[in-house]
Amino acid sequence: MKSHVLVAEDDPFMRKILRQTLKDDFEVTTTENAIEALSWMEAGNPVDIILSDIQMPHMDGKDLLGMLRASPRFQKIPIIILSGVSDSDTRINFLKLGADDYIVKPFNPNEVKAKISSVLRRTEANNA
């Protein structure tokens, strides 16, 4: 069974690239922002890992990460941040806040796929 990847990304082109890259290996659901992503999860849809942009309208990736890490229901779901913000202070801050990885845009879509697989392997090993 394929793992389910939830993408929270406001850029339609990025959503399309991620869906095309990941669809052969994962079930992929894309949302335009963090509020849509949370609503989709709260509706009971299964999520194995989340890819989230930082800068999105209505609720940013930092708020999404904080809400998920504070939620008993969602706190163990791995999160990879995708962002055009490349300074190391921002990357370190997100990792300290509970992100499992941080990928700087522009990225190699195959690297994203490899990092998803790597984080899922670690998560499954920790939950075994």
Salt bridges, closest charged atoms under 4 A:
GLU9 OE1 - LYS105 NZ 2.83
ASP25 OD2 - LYS113 NZ 3.06
GLU32 OE2 - ARG15 NH2 3.93
ASP53 OD1 - LYS105 NZ 3.26
ASP100 OD2 - ARG69 NH2 3.06
ASP101 OD2 - LYS115 NZ 3.53
GLU111 OE2 - LYS115 NZ 3.79
